[in-house]
Amino acid sequence: MKATAQLTFEKIRFDQSTNAHLVVRLAAPPAQEAAARPPVCVIPVLDVSGSMEGEKLHHARESILKLVDHLSPGDFCGVVVFSSQVHTISAPTAMGPVEKGALKAAVGRVQAEGNTNMGGGLLSGLDHARVTKLPVGMPVRVILFTDGLANAGPAKTGEELKALLTANLGEATVSAFGYGEDADQELLQELSNLGKGNYAYVHSPEDALTAFARELGGLLSTHAQRIEVHLTASPGVELTEVVTDVDATGDQKDVVLRVPELLAEEVRDLVLGVRLGPRPVALDAPVAVADVDVGFERLESGHLVRETASCKAVVRFVEPGAAQLTPDPELDRAVAIAQLVRVQIEAEEAARRGQFAQAAGVVRLFQSALVTRGHHQVAAAAGRLAATVHDEGAFQGSRAYRSSLRKGSTRNVGSKYDAQADADLRAMGKGQSTEAQLRMERSFRAQENPGGGSHRLDRRRSSRW
């Protein structure tokens, strides 16, 4: 992993305080196709309530079957389904040919019925992640897939579900896929944040294949995990805020940012506000204003390895006439996207209180500032965001767009998002799939099923598990 740290201004006046932004960029190398990848454990948790009957369940099952096909010896997989009750189709098991065949046959027999015990399903998946004996450091991903609202089981409200996840997450990560507008897209996006995983909006039955393919492609190409970025400000410098929506602790001198993972080929920007105090004399030479130390874990040849990277942020304190008047455009664009997420959070909080005029006003004001700064693509997304919070109907009808925009703006790699949000993200340089994700997506959509013919029973109603 390569780490760099740059201020939006390279040259600032030495004789006055200056507010700027610091962009820490983490860049992972491309995956090496020939290199052996570390094994993973994947636990799909599938909603099989009555509303999933038909094409929804068919394509969800097909996605899980494809996922199982693409696992290698040494990988683990288990499957949990939930309706009114929760059933473990298979506890996480090492995937050999026999185990794959048995798991696929069991998944193929699942049918829809009953209500939506989402909390029970999620808890069961997390319990399996906690108790299964796995190799040290193996990534464990629980993938929650649902088309509705929780109406049965131990947790029915959003706050109860978030509390359940927080209390039981352990070392696992959780991704949340929401099928259609009936699913609580905002809650699922929040669960994915708490679970340090991904969020996907599944608009049509066929979209399930894309969502699972990108999820598995990303998981199998993880370059680093449990990343901690430690920033230490130099004397005369203050870290005023963490702009990026990321787990952060610290104060104005020392801040630690935590990033769950970085995929091969991924570049991720972390934005902070800084205040640089005046200097006694001008010095047109690089001066370090912050130290950045990055620690992360990698699995290499079956062993968990802790690695580090470091860099310094520098600036030049110059005479007034030599100071830079406008921020670096590329870096300021990274700042603008991070600020868009913060503005969205503020606007949504106002909208939930019924203060729609205030919510829209906050975003419109930010949009105007973006135009002045020259970030027209980000401004266009802000304009659409403002339209989603100007009244109750627009707010309730835009859950998929808002959830996709917020999640997709926090990192560069893509998942399956609302179509308009996906277009806005790509215009801003976000939401791009890595080569590993694209390869997996092409493989999932191949006509011939590499795992055999057990899928062909999927469309037929069959006996319960």
ChimeraX attribute file (.defattr): number of C-alpha atoms within 10 A of each C-alpha:
attribute: neighborCount
match mode: 1-to-1
recipient: residues
	/A:1	19
	/A:2	14
	/A:3	21
	/A:4	16
	/A:5	21
	/A:6	20
	/A:7	24
	/A:8	23
	/A:9	22
	/A:10	18
	/A:11	22
	/A:12	26
	/A:13	24
	/A:14	22
	/A:15	16
	/A:16	13
	/A:17	15
	/A:18	15
	/A:19	16
	/A:20	19
	/A:21	24
	/A:22	26
	/A:23	24
	/A:24	23
	/A:25	16
	/A:26	19
	/A:27	19
	/A:28	18
	/A:29	13
	/A:30	15
	/A:31	18
	/A:32	11
	/A:33	9
	/A:34	6
	/A:35	7
	/A:36	10
	/A:37	18
	/A:38	21
	/A:39	22
	/A:40	23
	/A:41	26
	/A:42	26
	/A:43	24
	/A:44	24
	/A:45	29
	/A:46	27
	/A:47	28
	/A:48	30
	/A:49	24
	/A:50	16
	/A:51	19
	/A:52	22
	/A:53	14
	/A:54	16
	/A:55	14
	/A:56	22
	/A:57	25
	/A:58	22
	/A:59	19
	/A:60	24
	/A:61	25
	/A:62	24
	/A:63	22
	/A:64	24
	/A:65	23
	/A:66	22
	/A:67	22
	/A:68	22
	/A:69	19
	/A:70	17
	/A:71	21
	/A:72	16
	/A:73	11
	/A:74	16
	/A:75	20
	/A:76	24
	/A:77	25
	/A:78	23
	/A:79	26
	/A:80	27
	/A:81	30
	/A:82	27
	/A:83	26
	/A:84	21
	/A:85	18
	/A:86	24
	/A:87	16
	/A:88	17
	/A:89	18
	/A:90	18
	/A:91	19
	/A:92	23
	/A:93	20
	/A:94	20
	/A:95	21
	/A:96	14
	/A:97	12
	/A:98	8
	/A:99	16
	/A:100	21
	/A:101	18
	/A:102	12
	/A:103	21
	/A:104	24
	/A:105	18
	/A:106	16
	/A:107	24
	/A:108	26
	/A:109	19
	/A:110	20
	/A:111	24
	/A:112	20
	/A:113	18
	/A:114	15
	/A:115	21
	/A:116	27
	/A:117	25
	/A:118	32
	/A:119	25
	/A:120	26
	/A:121	27
	/A:122	28
	/A:123	21
	/A:124	22
	/A:125	32
	/A:126	24
	/A:127	15
	/A:128	20
	/A:129	27
	/A:130	16
	/A:131	10
	/A:132	13
	/A:133	10
	/A:134	19
	/A:135	14
	/A:136	10
	/A:137	18
	/A:138	20
	/A:139	21
	/A:140	22
	/A:141	27
	/A:142	27
	/A:143	26
	/A:144	25
	/A:145	26
	/A:146	30
	/A:147	24
	/A:148	21
	/A:149	18
	/A:150	23
	/A:151	16
	/A:152	17
	/A:153	18
	/A:154	16
	/A:155	20
	/A:156	17
	/A:157	14
	/A:158	18
	/A:159	11
	/A:160	13
	/A:161	22
	/A:162	19
	/A:163	14
	/A:164	17
	/A:165	20
	/A:166	13
	/A:167	10
	/A:168	18
	/A:169	21
	/A:170	13
	/A:171	15
	/A:172	22
	/A:173	22
	/A:174	25
	/A:175	23
	/A:176	26
	/A:177	27
	/A:178	26
	/A:179	25
	/A:180	19
	/A:181	17
	/A:182	13
	/A:183	21
	/A:184	20
	/A:185	30
	/A:186	20
	/A:187	20
	/A:188	26
	/A:189	27
	/A:190	18
	/A:191	24
	/A:192	24
	/A:193	20
	/A:194	18
	/A:195	24
	/A:196	21
	/A:197	21
	/A:198	26
	/A:199	31
	/A:200	32
	/A:201	28
	/A:202	26
	/A:203	17
	/A:204	13
	/A:205	17
	/A:206	17
	/A:207	20
	/A:208	27
	/A:209	24
	/A:210	23
	/A:211	23
	/A:212	28
	/A:213	29
	/A:214	26
	/A:215	25
	/A:216	21
	/A:217	23
	/A:218	27
	/A:219	24
	/A:220	22
	/A:221	22
	/A:222	23
	/A:223	25
	/A:224	22
	/A:225	20
	/A:226	17
	/A:227	20
	/A:228	19
	/A:229	23
	/A:230	19
	/A:231	25
	/A:232	21
	/A:233	21
	/A:234	17
	/A:235	12
	/A:236	13
	/A:237	20
	/A:238	21
	/A:239	25
	/A:240	16
	/A:241	16
	/A:242	22
	/A:243	21
	/A:244	25
	/A:245	20
	/A:246	16
	/A:247	15
	/A:248	17
	/A:249	12
	/A:250	14
	/A:251	13
	/A:252	16
	/A:253	16
	/A:254	16
	/A:255	19
	/A:256	19
	/A:257	19
	/A:258	18
	/A:259	19
	/A:260	16
	/A:261	19
	/A:262	25
	/A:263	25
	/A:264	23
	/A:265	20
	/A:266	22
	/A:267	18
	/A:268	20
	/A:269	22
	/A:270	23
	/A:271	28
	/A:272	20
	/A:273	19
	/A:274	22
	/A:275	19
	/A:276	23
	/A:277	16
	/A:278	17
	/A:279	15
	/A:280	9
	/A:281	12
	/A:282	16
	/A:283	15
	/A:284	15
	/A:285	12
	/A:286	13
	/A:287	14
	/A:288	15
	/A:289	20
	/A:290	26
	/A:291	17
	/A:292	20
	/A:293	17
	/A:294	21
	/A:295	17
	/A:296	22
	/A:297	18
	/A:298	20
	/A:299	20
	/A:300	11
	/A:301	11
	/A:302	15
	/A:303	13
	/A:304	15
	/A:305	13
	/A:306	14
	/A:307	13
	/A:308	15
	/A:309	15
	/A:310	17
	/A:311	18
	/A:312	19
	/A:313	22
	/A:314	20
	/A:315	22
	/A:316	22
	/A:317	26
	/A:318	21
	/A:319	16
	/A:320	15
	/A:321	9
	/A:322	13
	/A:323	16
	/A:324	16
	/A:325	12
	/A:326	11
	/A:327	17
	/A:328	14
	/A:329	13
	/A:330	11
	/A:331	19
	/A:332	23
	/A:333	22
	/A:334	24
	/A:335	22
	/A:336	22
	/A:337	29
	/A:338	23
	/A:339	18
	/A:340	27
	/A:341	21
	/A:342	16
	/A:343	20
	/A:344	22
	/A:345	16
	/A:346	15
	/A:347	25
	/A:348	22
	/A:349	14
	/A:350	18
	/A:351	22
	/A:352	14
	/A:353	9
	/A:354	15
	/A:355	17
	/A:356	22
	/A:357	15
	/A:358	16
	/A:359	28
	/A:360	25
	/A:361	15
	/A:362	17
	/A:363	25
	/A:364	19
	/A:365	14
	/A:366	20
	/A:367	25
	/A:368	14
	/A:369	14
	/A:370	21
	/A:371	14
	/A:372	11
	/A:373	16
	/A:374	13
	/A:375	19
	/A:376	17
	/A:377	19
	/A:378	22
	/A:379	26
	/A:380	17
	/A:381	21
	/A:382	26
	/A:383	18
	/A:384	18
	/A:385	27
	/A:386	27
	/A:387	16
	/A:388	25
	/A:389	30
	/A:390	21
	/A:391	17
	/A:392	14
	/A:393	10
	/A:394	13
	/A:395	19
	/A:396	14
	/A:397	13
	/A:398	19
	/A:399	22
	/A:400	27
	/A:401	21
	/A:402	25
	/A:403	23
	/A:404	27
	/A:405	26
	/A:406	22
	/A:407	22
	/A:408	27
	/A:409	26
	/A:410	20
	/A:411	20
	/A:412	21
	/A:413	22
	/A:414	25
	/A:415	26
	/A:416	26
	/A:417	27
	/A:418	22
	/A:419	14
	/A:420	16
	/A:421	23
	/A:422	21
	/A:423	16
	/A:424	23
	/A:425	25
	/A:426	17
	/A:427	15
	/A:428	22
	/A:429	17
	/A:430	20
	/A:431	26
	/A:432	18
	/A:433	20
	/A:434	22
	/A:435	16
	/A:436	24
	/A:437	26
	/A:438	17
	/A:439	14
	/A:440	23
	/A:441	21
	/A:442	13
	/A:443	16
	/A:444	24
	/A:445	15
	/A:446	10
	/A:447	8
	/A:448	10
	/A:449	16
	/A:450	12
	/A:451	16
	/A:452	11
	/A:453	10
	/A:454	15
	/A:455	19
	/A:456	11
	/A:457	13
	/A:458	21
	/A:459	17
	/A:460	12
	/A:461	14
	/A:462	12
	/A:463	9
	/A:464	12
	/A:465	14
